[in-house]
Amino acid sequence: AEPVADYARKGGLAEDTLGRRCLCNGLTATVGLGQERDNGLEPPIVTSGDDLLALGRVVASWGEVRAENVVSYLMG
């Protein structure tokens, strides 16, 4: 995501920017370092990669999502 005017100047359509946001800013906000915006702090975003269906099954087996579960799962 970038300022709409910059995106349009490069050939993008302004209407394609509706509902879009910066992934980097969203991930930074996820760890508590969101940028201050006119309407408050940048909201966090969490990504699941390319295996969303598997993620649902894994999380359901945990009972609750906790950082230690995520790290344990990622470490195999």
Backbone as a chain_set.jsonl record, in Angstrom:
{"seq": "AEPVADYARKGGLAEDTLGRRCLCNGLTATVGLGQERDNGLEPPIVTSGDDLLALGRVVASWGEVRAENVVSYLMG", "coords": {"N": [[0.855, -1.184, 0.0], [0.442, 2.227, -0.711], [0.476, 5.844, -0.864], [-2.528, 6.92, -2.449], [-2.408, 8.7, -4.65], [0.22, 8.314, -5.564], [0.13, 5.631, -6.333], [-1.795, 5.735, -8.383], [-0.488, 7.427, -10.192], [1.416, 5.727, -11.153], [-0.03, 4.138, -12.773], [-1.983, 2.592, -11.59], [-5.378, 1.905, -10.509], [-7.396, 4.095, -8.697], [-9.694, 3.139, -7.379], [-8.999, 0.542, -6.83], [-7.603, 0.66, -4.51], [-9.258, 0.781, -2.35], [-10.052, -0.378, 0.848], [-7.573, -1.506, 1.185], [-4.359, -1.952, 2.722], [-1.169, -1.294, 4.268], [0.96, -4.005, 4.476], [3.388, -4.278, 5.881], [3.204, -2.229, 7.843], [0.955, -3.17, 9.222], [1.864, -5.648, 10.243], [3.918, -4.75, 11.881], [2.406, -3.335, 13.72], [1.186, -5.465, 14.949], [3.025, -6.404, 16.775], [2.901, -4.473, 18.642], [3.872, -1.996, 17.805], [2.528, -0.11, 16.258], [1.849, 2.511, 13.885], [0.977, 5.891, 14.63], [-2.079, 7.172, 13.635], [-4.42, 9.478, 12.051], [-6.914, 8.616, 12.891], [-6.368, 7.071, 15.095], [-4.342, 4.33, 16.381], [-2.457, 2.383, 14.037], [-4.072, -0.511, 12.896], [-3.509, -3.935, 13.927], [-2.39, -6.803, 11.974], [-2.682, -10.196, 11.073], [-1.18, -12.861, 9.448], [-1.683, -15.917, 7.582], [-0.225, -17.321, 5.826], [-0.043, -19.638, 3.101], [-1.719, -21.734, 3.712], [-4.396, -21.821, 4.85], [-6.603, -23.513, 5.515], [-5.421, -25.703, 6.854], [-4.416, -24.353, 9.037], [-6.722, -23.711, 10.502], [-7.543, -26.262, 11.43], [-5.347, -26.955, 13.044], [-5.33, -24.909, 15.012], [-7.83, -25.372, 16.172], [-7.341, -27.748, 17.495], [-5.788, -26.931, 19.605], [-7.309, -25.661, 21.57], [-7.012, -23.123, 22.778], [-5.481, -20.162, 21.489], [-2.198, -19.599, 21.956], [0.975, -18.039, 22.387], [3.037, -19.852, 22.987], [2.019, -22.229, 21.953], [1.983, -21.698, 19.208], [4.728, -21.281, 18.669], [5.743, -23.783, 19.389], [4.428, -25.393, 17.49], [5.519, -24.337, 15.097], [8.18, -24.982, 15.454], [8.103, -27.645, 15.143]], "CA": [[0.0, 0.0, 0.0], [1.144, 3.503, -0.784], [-0.509, 6.902, -1.096], [-3.34, 6.682, -3.642], [-1.904, 9.504, -5.764], [1.423, 7.653, -6.083], [-0.31, 4.404, -7.0], [-2.469, 6.129, -9.623], [0.519, 7.977, -11.096], [2.137, 4.592, -11.733], [-0.934, 3.399, -13.634], [-2.993, 1.856, -10.835], [-6.692, 2.513, -10.395], [-7.668, 4.541, -7.328], [-10.71, 2.292, -6.744], [-8.359, -0.697, -6.377], [-6.97, 0.88, -3.211], [-10.26, 0.746, -1.283], [-9.931, -1.53, 1.733], [-6.196, -2.021, 1.183], [-3.475, -1.321, 3.693], [0.23, -1.707, 4.203], [1.251, -5.228, 5.213], [4.492, -4.021, 6.821], [2.681, -1.469, 8.985], [0.056, -4.042, 9.979], [2.658, -6.617, 10.995], [4.609, -4.003, 12.939], [1.385, -3.052, 14.731], [0.898, -6.715, 15.644], [3.957, -6.534, 17.905], [2.747, -3.31, 19.514], [4.595, -0.836, 17.306], [1.723, 0.497, 15.214], [2.007, 3.944, 13.657], [-0.134, 6.755, 15.035], [-2.838, 7.696, 12.5], [-5.421, 10.484, 12.426], [-8.034, 7.94, 13.543], [-5.858, 6.182, 16.143], [-3.189, 3.506, 16.028], [-2.559, 1.445, 12.917], [-4.549, -1.787, 13.426], [-2.644, -5.082, 13.636], [-2.827, -7.789, 10.997], [-2.026, -11.487, 11.237], [-1.272, -13.618, 8.203], [-1.655, -17.369, 7.772], [0.511, -17.952, 4.743], [-0.854, -20.207, 2.028], [-2.386, -22.957, 4.155], [-5.427, -21.368, 5.788], [-7.423, -24.623, 5.991], [-4.647, -26.453, 7.848], [-4.316, -23.515, 10.229], [-7.959, -23.883, 11.268], [-7.498, -27.569, 12.114], [-4.321, -26.909, 14.08], [-5.794, -24.036, 16.095], [-8.941, -26.052, 16.84], [-6.799, -28.79, 18.379], [-5.117, -26.32, 20.755], [-8.24, -25.196, 22.587], [-6.833, -21.666, 22.798], [-4.274, -19.745, 20.786], [-1.188, -19.009, 22.836], [2.26, -17.919, 21.704], [3.823, -21.062, 23.153], [1.489, -23.216, 21.007], [2.43, -21.315, 17.869], [6.163, -21.545, 18.57], [5.91, -25.236, 19.407], [3.987, -25.891, 16.187], [6.487, -23.932, 14.093], [9.446, -25.685, 15.672], [7.882, -29.016, 14.706]], "C": [[0.893, 1.237, 0.0], [0.094, 4.587, -0.962], [-1.213, 6.707, -2.444], [-2.81, 7.45, -4.844], [-0.662, 8.864, -6.386], [1.05, 6.406, -6.872], [-0.944, 4.726, -8.357], [-1.475, 6.67, -10.65], [1.29, 6.868, -11.8], [1.236, 3.72, -12.598], [-1.993, 2.586, -12.913], [-4.309, 2.605, -10.794], [-6.987, 2.851, -8.941], [-8.679, 3.63, -6.64], [-10.144, 0.944, -6.279], [-7.718, -0.546, -5.005], [-7.96, 0.809, -2.05], [-10.12, -0.53, -0.461], [-8.545, -2.128, 1.809], [-5.391, -1.292, 2.25], [-2.084, -1.913, 3.592], [0.475, -2.936, 5.08], [2.345, -5.002, 6.252], [4.005, -3.275, 8.055], [1.78, -2.338, 9.85], [0.812, -5.058, 10.805], [3.424, -5.95, 12.127], [3.629, -3.679, 14.063], [1.065, -4.299, 15.551], [1.814, -6.923, 16.841], [3.96, -5.287, 18.784], [3.446, -2.05, 19.058], [3.856, -0.161, 16.153], [1.955, 1.99, 15.1], [0.768, 4.689, 14.143], [-0.76, 7.345, 13.781], [-3.819, 8.748, 12.991], [-6.574, 9.861, 13.202], [-7.592, 6.938, 14.607], [-4.648, 5.406, 15.67], [-3.493, 2.626, 14.821], [-3.033, 0.104, 13.476], [-3.608, -2.935, 13.059], [-3.248, -5.986, 12.576], [-2.042, -9.066, 11.27], [-2.222, -12.251, 9.935], [-1.182, -15.109, 8.5], [-0.854, -18.07, 6.693], [-0.432, -18.543, 3.718], [-1.626, -21.46, 2.434], [-3.439, -22.654, 5.21], [-6.253, -22.523, 6.339], [-6.695, -25.444, 7.049], [-4.544, -25.659, 9.141], [-5.552, -23.675, 11.112], [-7.974, -25.183, 12.044], [-6.504, -27.555, 13.264], [-4.806, -26.096, 15.273], [-6.938, -24.699, 16.857], [-8.434, -27.108, 17.809], [-6.13, -28.212, 19.625], [-6.083, -25.965, 21.876], [-8.185, -23.684, 22.735], [-5.519, -21.331, 22.111], [-3.356, -19.044, 21.766], [0.141, -18.999, 22.081], [3.08, -19.213, 21.822], [3.327, -22.181, 22.221], [1.996, -22.953, 19.61], [3.913, -21.658, 17.689], [6.425, -23.046, 18.54], [5.531, -25.852, 18.066], [5.022, -25.562, 15.104], [7.819, -24.661, 14.215], [9.325, -27.177, 15.353], [7.827, -30.002, 15.815]], "O": [[1.95, 1.271, 0.63], [-1.075, 4.274, -1.192], [-0.58, 6.374, -3.446], [-2.766, 6.908, -5.949], [-0.51, 8.872, -7.608], [1.591, 6.158, -7.95], [-0.659, 4.064, -9.355], [-1.607, 6.4, -11.843], [1.764, 7.054, -12.921], [1.671, 2.685, -13.103], [-2.823, 1.948, -13.562], [-4.346, 3.814, -11.021], [-6.849, 2.004, -8.058], [-8.55, 3.365, -5.445], [-10.741, 0.281, -5.431], [-7.327, -1.544, -4.399], [-7.549, 0.78, -0.89], [-10.075, -1.63, -1.012], [-8.36, -3.167, 2.443], [-5.707, -0.163, 2.627], [-1.864, -2.913, 2.909], [0.226, -2.904, 6.285], [2.238, -5.483, 7.381], [4.346, -3.638, 9.181], [1.832, -2.255, 11.077], [0.447, -5.314, 11.953], [3.563, -6.52, 13.209], [3.993, -3.743, 15.237], [0.71, -4.193, 16.725], [1.417, -7.554, 17.821], [4.885, -5.063, 19.564], [3.603, -1.117, 19.845], [4.473, 0.302, 15.194], [2.227, 2.661, 16.095], [-0.348, 4.174, 14.073], [-0.069, 7.945, 12.958], [-4.031, 8.898, 14.195], [-7.151, 10.506, 14.077], [-8.36, 6.052, 14.98], [-4.007, 5.77, 14.684], [-4.625, 2.188, 14.614], [-2.451, -0.382, 14.446], [-2.98, -2.91, 12.0], [-4.449, -5.946, 12.312], [-0.874, -9.015, 11.654], [-3.325, -12.276, 9.388], [-0.668, -15.514, 9.543], [-0.813, -19.3, 6.655], [-1.513, -18.003, 3.487], [-2.135, -22.174, 1.57], [-3.38, -23.169, 6.327], [-6.58, -22.519, 7.526], [-7.302, -25.841, 8.044], [-4.582, -26.237, 10.227], [-5.436, -23.763, 12.334], [-8.379, -25.202, 13.206], [-6.787, -28.085, 14.339], [-4.705, -26.544, 16.415], [-6.999, -24.59, 18.082], [-9.052, -27.334, 18.849], [-5.925, -28.932, 20.601], [-5.687, -25.972, 23.042], [-9.228, -23.035, 22.811], [-4.567, -22.111, 22.146], [-3.71, -18.011, 22.335], [0.389, -19.858, 21.236], [3.739, -19.62, 20.865], [4.127, -22.99, 21.751], [2.394, -23.879, 18.903], [4.303, -22.251, 16.682], [7.241, -23.521, 17.75], [6.23, -26.732, 17.563], [5.359, -26.419, 14.288], [8.495, -24.923, 13.22], [10.329, -27.887, 15.301], [7.645, -31.195, 15.573]]}, "num_chains": 1, "name": "protein.A"}
